[in-house]
């Protein structure tokens, strides 16, 4: 038993009246001891459920991110004229709506905006469809690549995926606790704002509840992240909904103090409103993605154009969303994404 960890557990698990938040250095120490298994299984499970009940603070998440940076997967900076965009997705996957971020990533990479993604296999408690399964269905298997190989592909093709079990086994060890405690621990929030990329990057994260978004912003501000996009997306992902107004948060470097901007975007104003795409069997999902990549007509088209256009604008490739919409239409109709996918398949 770790007595140091025991004191940190006592601090957050003492209830509403006597419990206290951890300082950033204490949260980093707690995360480090969990990742290295210096705390016992009983201590780790107790900490995760107590932290969930208490709710983490931005400072605590910042400290835990410090530990992830120290012990986790690190992709060295690449040379690029565009800032790397880190597209985050909930590690426990999707259960109701089709993931769109792989197509978004292919669109961005095709025009020279590098994208890094990360995640693992099916994960408790949701056990939803993970992105890695879709990539494998498309003929791109990231599961056996080293971090250096991922970095090389990111540098040459503008797209990479960090697979947790291969590249960050210390964090993968904690996955079993999710099943045992039966609830999402704060680690699920941590994963949405963690970036494996060590250079200047633009983090994009989804959220469901406004307090979680505020917590994320506070954590990343403490860590000096100046370029952030938050999206009240589908199932907590960074996929913009197609049937309603998208609630978005934008953070950019500024010399005027407050640099956070709230943006509400409705696809109806751009003629792209449609129903959100329901989740199908993986083989059918992959088939529909390939139909789009090959430049064929698809009911998915409005949702893909909407998402692709927003991120082309947000990445600075296009000056406004209307211009971005026209560019996505060209990329899809001319089959440009197919060239990028074939290049990834060959590698």
C-alpha positions as CSV (number, residue, x, y, z in Angstrom):
1,X,0.0,0.0,0.0
2,X,1.2,3.5,-0.8
3,X,0.8,5.7,2.2
4,X,1.4,8.8,0.1
5,X,-1.5,7.8,-2.2
6,X,-3.6,7.0,0.8
7,X,-3.3,10.6,2.1
8,X,-4.4,12.0,-1.3
9,X,-7.3,9.6,-1.4
10,X,-8.4,10.7,2.1
11,X,-8.2,14.3,0.9
12,X,-10.7,13.9,-2.0
13,X,-12.8,11.1,-0.5
14,X,-13.8,12.7,2.8
15,X,-17.2,13.9,1.8
16,X,-18.9,17.2,1.1
17,X,-18.0,19.0,4.3
18,X,-14.4,17.9,4.9
19,X,-13.1,16.8,1.5
20,X,-10.6,19.0,-0.3
21,X,-9.4,19.5,-3.9
22,X,-5.9,18.5,-4.8
23,X,-3.2,20.9,-5.8
24,X,-1.8,20.5,-9.3
25,X,1.3,18.8,-8.0
26,X,-0.8,16.4,-5.8
27,X,-3.0,15.5,-8.7
28,X,0.1,14.8,-10.8
29,X,1.5,12.6,-8.1
30,X,-1.8,10.7,-7.8
31,X,-1.9,10.1,-11.6
32,X,1.7,9.0,-11.6
33,X,1.2,6.5,-8.8
34,X,-1.8,5.1,-10.6
35,X,0.0,4.8,-13.9
36,X,3.0,3.1,-12.3
37,X,0.7,0.8,-10.2
38,X,2.4,2.1,-7.1
39,X,-1.0,2.4,-5.6
40,X,-2.9,-0.8,-4.9
41,X,-5.9,-1.9,-7.0
42,X,-8.2,-1.1,-4.0
43,X,-6.7,2.4,-3.8
44,X,-6.9,3.1,-7.5
45,X,-10.6,2.0,-7.7
46,X,-11.5,4.1,-4.6
47,X,-9.7,7.1,-6.0
48,X,-11.4,6.9,-9.4
49,X,-14.9,6.6,-8.0
50,X,-14.3,9.2,-5.3
51,X,-12.9,11.6,-7.8
52,X,-15.9,11.1,-10.0
53,X,-18.3,11.8,-7.1
54,X,-16.4,14.9,-6.0
55,X,-15.9,16.1,-9.7
56,X,-12.4,17.0,-10.7
57,X,-11.2,20.6,-10.9
58,X,-9.4,22.2,-13.8
59,X,-6.2,22.4,-11.7
60,X,-6.5,18.6,-10.9
61,X,-6.9,17.8,-14.6
62,X,-3.9,19.9,-15.4
63,X,-1.8,18.0,-12.9
64,X,-2.9,14.6,-14.2
65,X,-2.0,15.8,-17.7
66,X,1.4,16.6,-16.4
67,X,1.8,13.0,-15.4
68,X,0.5,11.8,-18.8
69,X,3.1,14.0,-20.5
70,X,5.9,12.6,-18.2
71,X,5.1,8.9,-18.6
72,X,3.0,8.7,-21.8
73,X,3.2,8.6,-25.5
74,X,5.1,11.6,-27.0
75,X,5.1,12.5,-30.7
76,X,8.1,14.8,-31.5
77,X,7.2,17.9,-33.5
78,X,7.1,17.7,-37.3
79,X,7.9,20.4,-39.9
80,X,4.7,21.8,-41.2
81,X,3.4,25.1,-42.5
82,X,0.1,24.3,-40.7
83,X,-0.4,23.7,-37.0
84,X,-1.2,20.1,-36.2
85,X,-4.8,19.6,-35.2
86,X,-5.4,17.0,-32.5
87,X,-8.9,15.6,-33.1
88,X,-10.1,14.0,-29.8
89,X,-12.9,11.4,-29.4
90,X,-14.3,9.6,-26.4
91,X,-12.3,6.5,-25.9
92,X,-15.4,4.4,-25.1
93,X,-16.7,4.9,-28.7
94,X,-20.1,5.5,-30.2
95,X,-23.3,3.7,-29.7
96,X,-26.0,5.8,-31.5
97,X,-24.5,8.0,-34.2
98,X,-21.9,7.3,-36.9
99,X,-18.4,8.7,-36.3
100,X,-17.5,11.4,-38.9
101,X,-14.1,12.5,-37.6
102,X,-12.1,10.0,-39.8
103,X,-13.6,11.7,-42.9
104,X,-12.9,15.1,-41.4
105,X,-9.3,14.1,-40.8
106,X,-8.9,12.9,-44.4
107,X,-10.3,16.2,-45.7
108,X,-7.9,18.2,-43.6
109,X,-4.9,16.0,-44.5
110,X,-5.7,16.2,-48.2
111,X,-5.3,20.0,-48.2
112,X,-2.1,19.9,-46.1
113,X,-3.4,20.4,-42.6
114,X,-1.9,17.6,-40.4
115,X,-4.2,15.8,-38.0
116,X,-3.4,13.5,-35.1
117,X,-5.9,11.2,-33.5
118,X,-5.7,8.8,-30.5
119,X,-7.7,6.1,-28.8
120,X,-7.9,2.4,-28.1
121,X,-10.2,-0.6,-28.5
122,X,-13.8,-1.1,-27.2
123,X,-13.8,0.3,-23.7
124,X,-16.1,0.1,-20.7
125,X,-18.5,1.3,-19.7
126,X,-20.1,2.2,-23.0
127,X,-18.3,-0.4,-25.1
128,X,-19.1,1.7,-28.2
129,X,-17.5,1.5,-31.6
130,X,-13.9,2.9,-31.5
131,X,-12.3,4.7,-34.4
132,X,-9.5,2.2,-34.6
133,X,-12.0,-0.5,-35.8
134,X,-13.2,1.9,-38.6
135,X,-9.6,2.6,-39.7
136,X,-9.0,-1.2,-39.9
137,X,-12.1,-1.6,-42.0
138,X,-10.7,1.0,-44.4
139,X,-7.4,-1.0,-44.7
140,X,-5.3,1.2,-42.4
141,X,-4.0,-0.6,-39.3
142,X,-2.4,1.7,-36.7
143,X,-2.2,-0.9,-34.0
144,X,1.3,-2.2,-34.6
145,X,3.1,1.0,-35.4
146,X,5.7,2.6,-33.1
147,X,5.4,6.2,-32.1
148,X,8.3,7.1,-34.5
149,X,6.4,5.4,-37.4
150,X,3.3,7.3,-36.5
151,X,5.3,10.5,-36.5
152,X,6.8,9.7,-39.9
153,X,3.4,9.1,-41.4
154,X,2.1,12.3,-39.8
155,X,5.0,14.2,-41.4
156,X,4.7,12.7,-44.8
157,X,0.9,12.2,-45.2
158,X,-0.5,14.6,-42.7
159,X,-2.3,12.0,-40.6
160,X,-1.5,9.9,-37.6
161,X,-3.2,7.8,-34.9
162,X,-1.7,7.0,-31.5
163,X,-3.0,3.5,-30.4
164,X,-3.2,3.4,-26.6
165,X,-2.4,-0.3,-26.0
166,X,0.7,-0.1,-28.1
167,X,2.0,3.4,-27.3
168,X,0.8,4.0,-23.8
169,X,0.5,0.7,-22.0
170,X,0.6,2.3,-18.6
171,X,-2.7,4.1,-19.3
172,X,-4.1,1.0,-20.9
173,X,-3.7,-0.8,-17.6
174,X,-6.2,1.5,-16.0
175,X,-9.0,0.5,-18.5
176,X,-10.0,-2.5,-16.4
177,X,-11.0,-0.3,-13.5
178,X,-13.8,1.3,-15.6
179,X,-15.5,-2.0,-15.9
180,X,-15.0,-2.8,-12.2
181,X,-16.4,0.5,-10.9
182,X,-19.2,0.6,-13.5
183,X,-18.8,4.3,-14.2
184,X,-16.8,6.6,-16.3
185,X,-13.9,7.9,-14.2
186,X,-12.5,11.4,-14.7
187,X,-9.8,9.8,-16.8
188,X,-12.5,9.8,-19.6
189,X,-12.4,13.6,-19.5
190,X,-8.6,13.7,-19.3
191,X,-8.4,11.7,-22.5
192,X,-10.4,14.2,-24.4
193,X,-7.9,17.0,-23.7
194,X,-4.7,15.0,-23.7
195,X,-2.4,15.6,-26.6
196,X,0.3,13.1,-27.5
197,X,1.9,15.7,-29.8
198,X,4.7,17.7,-28.2
199,X,4.8,20.6,-30.6
200,X,2.5,23.5,-31.2
201,X,-0.9,22.1,-31.8
202,X,-4.6,22.9,-32.0
203,X,-6.6,20.7,-29.6
204,X,-10.3,19.9,-30.6
205,X,-12.4,18.3,-28.0
206,X,-16.1,17.4,-27.6
207,X,-18.2,17.8,-24.5
208,X,-21.7,17.0,-23.3
209,X,-22.2,19.1,-20.1
210,X,-21.2,22.8,-19.9
211,X,-19.4,22.4,-16.5
212,X,-17.1,19.8,-18.2
213,X,-16.2,22.3,-20.9
214,X,-15.3,24.9,-18.3
215,X,-13.2,22.4,-16.5
216,X,-11.4,21.5,-19.7
217,X,-10.7,25.1,-20.5
218,X,-9.3,25.8,-17.1
219,X,-7.0,22.8,-17.2
220,X,-5.6,23.7,-20.7
221,X,-5.2,27.4,-19.8
222,X,-3.1,26.3,-16.8
223,X,-0.9,24.3,-19.2
224,X,-0.5,27.2,-21.6
225,X,-2.6,25.8,-24.4
226,X,-3.6,28.8,-26.5
227,X,-5.4,27.2,-29.4
228,X,-8.5,25.2,-28.5
229,X,-11.9,24.3,-30.0
230,X,-14.7,22.8,-27.9
231,X,-17.7,21.3,-29.5
232,X,-21.0,20.1,-27.9
233,X,-20.8,17.3,-30.4
234,X,-22.5,14.0,-31.0
235,X,-22.1,11.7,-28.0
236,X,-19.4,13.9,-26.6
237,X,-17.3,13.8,-29.8
238,X,-16.0,16.6,-31.9
239,X,-18.5,15.8,-34.7
240,X,-20.9,18.7,-35.2
241,X,-24.6,17.8,-35.2
242,X,-26.5,18.1,-38.4
243,X,-30.0,18.5,-37.0
244,X,-29.5,21.4,-34.7
245,X,-27.4,24.4,-33.8
246,X,-23.8,23.5,-32.9
247,X,-22.5,25.1,-29.7
248,X,-18.8,25.8,-30.1
249,X,-16.1,27.4,-28.0
250,X,-13.1,29.0,-29.7
251,X,-9.8,30.0,-27.9
252,X,-7.1,31.8,-29.8
253,X,-3.9,33.6,-28.8
254,X,-4.8,37.2,-27.9
255,X,-3.0,40.2,-26.4
256,X,-6.3,41.7,-25.1
257,X,-6.9,39.4,-22.1
258,X,-10.1,37.3,-22.5
259,X,-9.7,35.3,-25.7
260,X,-12.6,32.8,-25.5
261,X,-15.5,33.2,-28.0
262,X,-18.8,31.4,-28.1
263,X,-20.0,30.5,-31.5
264,X,-23.5,29.0,-32.4
265,X,-23.6,27.6,-35.9
266,X,-26.7,26.2,-37.5
267,X,-26.3,24.0,-40.7
268,X,-29.7,25.2,-41.8
269,X,-28.3,28.7,-42.5
270,X,-25.9,27.0,-45.0
271,X,-28.4,24.7,-46.6
272,X,-26.9,21.6,-45.0
273,X,-29.4,20.6,-42.3
274,X,-30.1,16.9,-42.2
275,X,-30.7,14.1,-39.8
276,X,-27.7,12.8,-37.8
277,X,-26.4,9.6,-39.3
278,X,-27.4,6.6,-37.2
279,X,-24.8,4.0,-36.2
280,X,-24.8,0.9,-38.4
281,X,-22.9,-2.4,-38.4
282,X,-19.2,-1.7,-38.9
283,X,-19.0,-3.3,-42.3
284,X,-21.9,-1.2,-43.6
285,X,-20.5,1.9,-41.9
286,X,-17.1,1.3,-43.7
287,X,-19.0,0.8,-47.0
288,X,-20.8,4.1,-46.7
289,X,-17.5,5.9,-45.9
290,X,-15.8,4.4,-48.9
291,X,-18.8,5.5,-51.1
292,X,-18.1,9.1,-50.0
293,X,-14.4,8.8,-50.5
294,X,-14.9,7.5,-54.0
295,X,-16.8,10.6,-54.9
296,X,-20.2,8.9,-55.2
297,X,-23.6,10.4,-54.1
298,X,-24.6,9.6,-50.5
299,X,-27.1,10.6,-47.9
300,X,-24.2,11.3,-45.7
301,X,-23.1,14.2,-47.9
302,X,-24.6,17.2,-46.0
303,X,-23.2,16.0,-42.6
304,X,-19.7,15.4,-44.1
305,X,-19.7,18.8,-45.9
306,X,-20.8,20.5,-42.8
307,X,-18.2,19.0,-40.6
308,X,-15.4,19.2,-43.1
309,X,-16.2,22.9,-43.9
310,X,-16.2,23.9,-40.3
311,X,-12.8,22.4,-39.6
312,X,-11.3,23.7,-42.9
313,X,-12.3,27.2,-41.7
314,X,-11.2,26.7,-38.1
315,X,-7.8,25.4,-39.3
316,X,-7.3,28.6,-41.4
317,X,-7.3,26.8,-44.7
318,X,-10.4,28.8,-45.8
319,X,-11.4,32.4,-44.9
320,X,-15.0,31.6,-44.2
321,X,-17.4,28.6,-44.0
322,X,-19.1,29.3,-47.3
323,X,-15.7,29.1,-49.1
324,X,-14.9,25.9,-47.1
325,X,-18.2,24.3,-48.1
326,X,-17.3,24.7,-51.8
327,X,-13.8,23.3,-51.2
328,X,-15.2,20.2,-49.5
329,X,-17.6,19.6,-52.4
330,X,-14.7,19.7,-54.8
331,X,-12.6,17.4,-52.8
332,X,-15.4,14.9,-52.5
333,X,-16.7,15.1,-56.1
334,X,-13.2,14.7,-57.6
335,X,-12.3,11.8,-55.3
336,X,-9.3,13.6,-53.7
337,X,-9.8,11.8,-50.4
338,X,-9.3,8.4,-52.2
339,X,-5.7,9.4,-53.1
340,X,-5.0,10.1,-49.4
341,X,-6.6,6.9,-48.2
342,X,-4.6,4.8,-50.8
343,X,-1.4,6.5,-49.6
344,X,-2.1,5.5,-46.0
345,X,-3.1,2.0,-47.0
346,X,0.3,1.5,-48.8
347,X,2.2,2.7,-45.8
